[in-house]
């Protein structure tokens, strides 16, 4: 980025099942119990993370060897309402001097039924200078995951469970319905690729057949219309899968939308090109007058459909993998859950 160019702030929000004062205390005083290990210098050798709750107080981590590394300082503190922290971690994951630090503000708001909203804003990223854009992109992925860890810890406390339990019952940040929909969508999209793929691989040989031979070969497809019962659920499940990712995972959501659009476009291709050829030939029981043109239209529409189905399956798999990659992995969740349990005892 050019010197002085402003970098857009990062914003994230979560809601926890704790009253305001306890939610604030859990974030500030017990940050070492729930902060995800991948977002530390020490990672698996981390001992704790601390925020000294006073203006000018330090924000730091300490590893098992006693090595302390600063993340920044407290710039403003309004108990139970707001805390502003300098963020003194460089784009290369090294400690930054104060003048090259960005700023993280956390605002806590009381909601009904003893719940609390936390709004996070990470701003002034341009202060880091060269590499600020890369840091922005990394933290854009990191902050939602940090808040996910915090939310799980708070919600587990509200249910009087250890923090490990929600991580195990909701592995990878997926709810059970979301995992079920993702699995079914993958199965149905893969099944829809079976007939389309068969048509694609048969195409080179079939186009060289004489008219009578081609008409005889076409009879092997009798009953393949039953695959329509696979395509429609594949489209619907792809749409539901995308909808479930809309708020929680922007990048996987975009891949899921792309997969849905590929499936939907394939359906459009069928009704615009494949079905008219079937209707004209009475499902290839009658040789059409413009045989070569109708055959080419039918075969090429199936080929396009095969490519779209493959693209849809690829996008769907990438959306699932990127969602799993974006969420804290289960062993990490277990480790910071164990730290949280130890601190809570």
C-alpha positions as CSV (number, residue, x, y, z in Angstrom):
1,X,0.0,0.0,0.0
2,X,1.1,3.6,-0.5
3,X,2.2,5.6,2.5
4,X,-0.7,7.3,4.2
5,X,-3.3,5.3,2.3
6,X,-6.2,4.4,4.6
7,X,-7.0,0.7,5.2
8,X,-10.6,-0.1,5.8
9,X,-11.4,-1.1,9.4
10,X,-12.5,-4.6,10.3
11,X,-15.8,-5.0,12.1
12,X,-17.2,-8.1,13.8
13,X,-20.0,-8.7,16.2
14,X,-21.2,-11.6,18.5
15,X,-23.8,-12.2,21.2
16,X,-23.0,-14.2,24.3
17,X,-25.3,-15.8,26.9
18,X,-23.9,-13.9,29.8
19,X,-25.0,-10.6,31.5
20,X,-23.0,-7.5,30.7
21,X,-20.6,-7.4,33.7
22,X,-19.8,-11.1,33.4
23,X,-19.3,-10.9,29.6
24,X,-16.9,-8.0,30.0
25,X,-15.0,-9.8,32.8
26,X,-14.7,-13.0,30.8
27,X,-13.1,-11.1,27.9
28,X,-10.8,-8.9,29.8
29,X,-9.9,-10.9,33.0
30,X,-10.1,-14.4,31.5
31,X,-8.8,-13.9,28.0
32,X,-6.1,-16.5,28.7
33,X,-8.8,-19.2,29.3
34,X,-10.3,-19.0,25.8
35,X,-8.0,-17.2,23.3
36,X,-7.3,-19.6,20.4
37,X,-3.7,-20.9,20.3
38,X,-3.1,-20.3,16.5
39,X,-3.4,-16.6,17.1
40,X,-0.4,-16.4,19.5
41,X,3.3,-16.3,19.1
42,X,3.8,-19.4,21.4
43,X,1.0,-21.5,20.0
44,X,1.1,-24.9,21.6
45,X,3.6,-23.6,24.2
46,X,1.4,-20.8,25.4
47,X,0.9,-20.4,29.1
48,X,-1.6,-17.5,29.2
49,X,-2.8,-14.3,27.6
50,X,-3.4,-11.3,29.8
51,X,-4.9,-7.8,29.7
52,X,-3.9,-5.5,32.6
53,X,-7.3,-3.8,33.2
54,X,-6.1,-0.2,33.4
55,X,-5.3,2.6,31.0
56,X,-1.7,2.0,30.0
57,X,-1.8,-1.6,31.1
58,X,-0.2,-4.2,28.9
59,X,-1.8,-6.7,26.6
60,X,0.6,-9.7,26.3
61,X,1.2,-13.4,26.2
62,X,3.5,-15.6,28.2
63,X,4.8,-19.0,27.2
64,X,5.7,-22.0,29.3
65,X,9.3,-20.8,29.6
66,X,8.2,-17.5,31.0
67,X,8.9,-15.5,27.9
68,X,6.6,-12.5,27.7
69,X,5.7,-10.9,24.4
70,X,3.6,-7.8,24.1
71,X,0.6,-7.4,21.9
72,X,-0.1,-3.8,22.8
73,X,-1.5,-1.6,25.6
74,X,-4.8,-0.5,27.0
75,X,-5.7,2.9,25.5
76,X,-9.1,3.4,27.0
77,X,-11.2,1.5,29.6
78,X,-14.8,2.0,30.7
79,X,-15.6,-1.0,32.9
80,X,-18.4,-3.2,31.6
81,X,-18.9,-1.0,28.5
82,X,-15.8,-0.5,26.4
83,X,-12.1,-1.2,26.1
84,X,-9.6,0.1,23.5
85,X,-6.4,-1.8,22.9
86,X,-3.4,-0.9,20.7
87,X,-2.5,-3.8,18.4
88,X,1.3,-4.0,18.2
89,X,1.7,-7.1,16.1
90,X,3.4,-6.5,12.7
91,X,2.3,-8.0,9.4
92,X,5.3,-10.3,9.8
93,X,4.0,-11.4,13.2
94,X,6.7,-9.5,15.1
95,X,6.3,-6.9,17.9
96,X,5.6,-3.3,16.6
97,X,6.7,0.0,18.2
98,X,3.8,2.1,19.6
99,X,3.8,4.5,16.7
100,X,3.2,1.6,14.2
101,X,0.3,0.1,16.2
102,X,-3.3,-0.2,15.0
103,X,-6.3,-0.1,17.4
104,X,-8.9,-2.5,18.5
105,X,-12.1,-1.3,20.2
106,X,-14.5,-3.6,21.9
107,X,-18.0,-2.3,22.9
108,X,-20.3,-4.3,25.2
109,X,-24.0,-3.7,25.2
110,X,-26.6,-5.4,27.5
111,X,-29.4,-7.3,25.8
112,X,-32.6,-8.9,27.0
113,X,-32.6,-12.2,28.9
114,X,-29.1,-11.7,30.4
115,X,-27.4,-11.6,27.1
116,X,-24.6,-9.3,25.9
117,X,-23.6,-8.0,22.5
118,X,-19.9,-7.4,21.7
119,X,-19.0,-5.2,18.8
120,X,-15.4,-5.2,17.6
121,X,-13.6,-2.7,15.4
122,X,-10.0,-3.1,14.3
123,X,-9.0,0.3,12.8
124,X,-5.9,2.4,11.8
125,X,-4.3,-0.6,10.2
126,X,-2.5,1.7,7.9
127,X,-0.3,2.6,10.9
128,X,1.6,-0.7,10.3
129,X,2.9,0.6,7.0
130,X,4.1,-1.8,4.3
131,X,2.1,-5.1,4.6
132,X,-0.9,-3.4,6.2
133,X,-3.2,-4.8,3.5
134,X,-1.9,-8.4,4.1
135,X,-2.4,-7.9,7.9
136,X,-6.0,-6.6,7.1
137,X,-6.8,-9.8,5.2
138,X,-5.3,-12.0,7.8
139,X,-7.2,-10.3,10.7
140,X,-10.4,-10.2,8.6
141,X,-10.3,-14.0,8.9
142,X,-8.9,-14.2,12.4
143,X,-11.3,-11.9,14.4
144,X,-14.5,-13.9,13.6
145,X,-12.7,-17.0,14.8
146,X,-11.5,-15.3,18.0
147,X,-15.0,-14.2,18.7
148,X,-16.3,-17.7,18.1
149,X,-13.9,-19.0,20.7
150,X,-15.0,-16.3,23.2
151,X,-18.7,-17.0,22.4
152,X,-18.4,-20.7,23.0
153,X,-16.6,-20.1,26.3
154,X,-19.3,-17.7,27.5
155,X,-22.1,-19.9,26.3
156,X,-20.6,-23.0,28.0
157,X,-20.2,-21.1,31.2
158,X,-23.9,-20.0,31.0
159,X,-24.9,-23.7,30.7
160,X,-22.5,-24.7,33.5
161,X,-20.5,-26.9,31.1
162,X,-16.8,-27.0,30.5
163,X,-15.7,-25.0,27.3
164,X,-14.6,-28.3,25.8
165,X,-18.1,-29.6,25.5
166,X,-19.6,-27.2,23.0
167,X,-16.5,-27.5,20.9
168,X,-17.0,-31.2,20.7
169,X,-20.7,-31.1,20.1
170,X,-20.3,-28.5,17.4
171,X,-17.1,-29.5,15.8
172,X,-15.5,-27.0,13.5
173,X,-18.1,-24.4,14.1
174,X,-20.8,-26.3,12.3
175,X,-24.2,-26.9,13.8
176,X,-25.6,-30.3,13.2
177,X,-28.3,-29.1,10.7
178,X,-25.6,-27.3,8.8
179,X,-23.4,-30.3,8.6
180,X,-26.3,-32.5,7.6
181,X,-27.3,-30.1,4.8
182,X,-23.7,-29.8,3.6
183,X,-23.4,-33.6,3.5
184,X,-26.7,-34.1,1.7
185,X,-25.9,-31.3,-0.8
186,X,-22.5,-33.0,-1.6
187,X,-24.2,-36.4,-2.1
188,X,-27.0,-35.1,-4.4
189,X,-24.7,-32.9,-6.5
190,X,-22.3,-35.8,-6.9
191,X,-25.2,-38.0,-8.0
192,X,-26.3,-35.4,-10.5
193,X,-22.9,-35.6,-12.1
194,X,-23.2,-39.3,-12.8
195,X,-25.5,-39.1,-15.8
196,X,-24.1,-35.8,-17.0
197,X,-20.5,-37.3,-16.9
198,X,-21.6,-40.4,-18.7
199,X,-23.0,-38.2,-21.5
200,X,-19.8,-36.2,-21.7
201,X,-17.5,-39.2,-22.0
202,X,-19.8,-40.8,-24.6
203,X,-20.0,-37.7,-26.8
204,X,-16.9,-38.1,-29.0
205,X,-17.9,-41.7,-30.1
206,X,-21.6,-40.9,-30.5
207,X,-21.2,-38.0,-32.8
208,X,-19.4,-40.2,-35.3
209,X,-22.3,-42.7,-35.4
210,X,-24.5,-43.0,-38.5
211,X,-28.1,-41.9,-38.0
212,X,-29.7,-45.3,-37.6
213,X,-26.9,-46.5,-35.2
214,X,-27.3,-43.3,-33.2
215,X,-31.1,-43.7,-32.9
216,X,-30.6,-47.3,-31.6
217,X,-28.0,-46.2,-29.1
218,X,-30.3,-43.5,-27.7
219,X,-32.7,-46.1,-26.4
220,X,-30.2,-47.0,-23.6
221,X,-31.3,-43.8,-21.9
222,X,-34.8,-44.9,-21.2
223,X,-35.6,-44.4,-17.5
224,X,-32.7,-41.8,-17.1
225,X,-35.4,-39.2,-16.5
226,X,-35.5,-40.5,-12.9
227,X,-32.3,-38.6,-12.3
228,X,-34.5,-35.5,-12.3
229,X,-35.4,-36.6,-8.7
230,X,-31.7,-36.1,-7.9
231,X,-31.1,-32.7,-9.6
232,X,-33.9,-30.8,-8.0
233,X,-32.9,-31.7,-4.4
234,X,-29.2,-30.9,-5.3
235,X,-30.2,-27.4,-6.4
236,X,-32.4,-26.9,-3.3
237,X,-29.8,-28.3,-0.8
238,X,-27.1,-26.2,-2.5
239,X,-29.2,-23.1,-1.9
240,X,-29.9,-24.0,1.8
241,X,-26.2,-24.7,2.3
242,X,-25.3,-21.2,1.0
243,X,-28.0,-19.6,3.1
244,X,-26.6,-21.2,6.2
245,X,-23.1,-19.8,5.5
246,X,-24.3,-16.3,4.7
247,X,-23.7,-14.6,8.0
248,X,-21.0,-16.8,9.6
249,X,-18.5,-17.4,6.8
250,X,-18.2,-14.9,3.9
251,X,-15.6,-16.8,1.8
252,X,-17.2,-20.3,2.1
253,X,-20.6,-18.5,1.4
254,X,-19.3,-17.2,-1.9
255,X,-18.1,-20.6,-3.0
256,X,-21.5,-22.1,-2.0
257,X,-23.4,-19.5,-4.0
258,X,-21.2,-20.3,-7.0
259,X,-22.0,-23.9,-6.6
260,X,-25.7,-23.2,-6.4
261,X,-25.6,-21.0,-9.5
262,X,-23.8,-23.7,-11.5
263,X,-26.5,-26.2,-10.6
264,X,-29.3,-23.7,-11.3
265,X,-27.7,-22.8,-14.7
266,X,-27.4,-26.4,-15.6
267,X,-31.2,-26.8,-15.0
268,X,-31.8,-23.8,-17.3
269,X,-29.6,-25.4,-20.0
270,X,-31.6,-28.6,-19.7
271,X,-35.0,-26.8,-20.2
272,X,-33.7,-24.5,-23.0
273,X,-31.7,-27.1,-25.1
274,X,-32.0,-30.7,-23.9
275,X,-35.8,-30.9,-23.3
276,X,-36.8,-29.3,-26.6
277,X,-34.7,-32.0,-28.4
278,X,-36.3,-34.7,-26.4
279,X,-39.8,-33.3,-27.2
280,X,-39.0,-32.9,-30.9
281,X,-37.9,-36.5,-31.2
282,X,-40.4,-38.0,-28.7
283,X,-37.4,-39.1,-26.6
284,X,-35.5,-40.2,-29.6
285,X,-38.2,-42.6,-30.8
286,X,-38.5,-40.5,-34.0
287,X,-35.7,-39.3,-36.3
288,X,-35.9,-35.4,-36.7
289,X,-35.7,-33.7,-40.0
290,X,-32.7,-31.6,-39.0
291,X,-31.0,-34.6,-37.4
292,X,-27.4,-33.3,-37.3
293,X,-28.4,-30.0,-35.7
294,X,-30.8,-31.6,-33.1
295,X,-28.2,-34.2,-32.2
296,X,-25.5,-31.6,-31.7
297,X,-27.8,-29.5,-29.6
298,X,-28.7,-32.5,-27.4
299,X,-25.2,-33.7,-27.0
300,X,-23.6,-30.3,-26.4
301,X,-26.2,-29.4,-23.8
302,X,-25.4,-32.5,-21.9
303,X,-21.7,-31.7,-22.1
304,X,-22.3,-28.2,-20.8
305,X,-24.4,-29.7,-18.0
306,X,-21.6,-32.1,-17.1
307,X,-19.1,-29.3,-16.8
308,X,-21.5,-27.2,-14.7
309,X,-22.3,-30.1,-12.4
310,X,-18.6,-30.7,-11.9
311,X,-18.0,-27.0,-11.2
312,X,-20.9,-27.1,-8.7
313,X,-19.4,-30.1,-6.9
314,X,-16.0,-28.4,-6.8
315,X,-17.4,-25.2,-5.4
316,X,-19.4,-27.1,-2.8
317,X,-16.4,-29.0,-1.7
318,X,-14.2,-25.9,-1.5
319,X,-16.9,-24.1,0.5
320,X,-16.9,-27.0,3.0
321,X,-13.1,-27.2,3.2
322,X,-12.7,-23.4,3.5
323,X,-15.3,-23.3,6.2
324,X,-13.5,-26.0,8.2
325,X,-10.1,-24.3,7.6
326,X,-11.6,-21.0,8.8
327,X,-12.8,-22.5,12.1
328,X,-10.5,-23.4,14.9
329,X,-9.6,-27.1,14.5
330,X,-10.9,-29.5,17.1
331,X,-7.6,-30.2,18.8
332,X,-7.0,-26.5,19.2
333,X,-10.5,-26.1,20.6
334,X,-9.8,-28.9,23.0
335,X,-6.5,-27.3,24.2
336,X,-7.9,-23.9,24.9
337,X,-11.0,-25.6,26.4
338,X,-8.7,-27.4,28.8
339,X,-7.0,-24.2,29.7
340,X,-10.4,-22.6,30.3
341,X,-11.5,-25.4,32.5
342,X,-8.3,-25.2,34.6
343,X,-8.7,-21.5,35.1
344,X,-12.4,-21.9,36.0
345,X,-11.7,-24.5,38.8
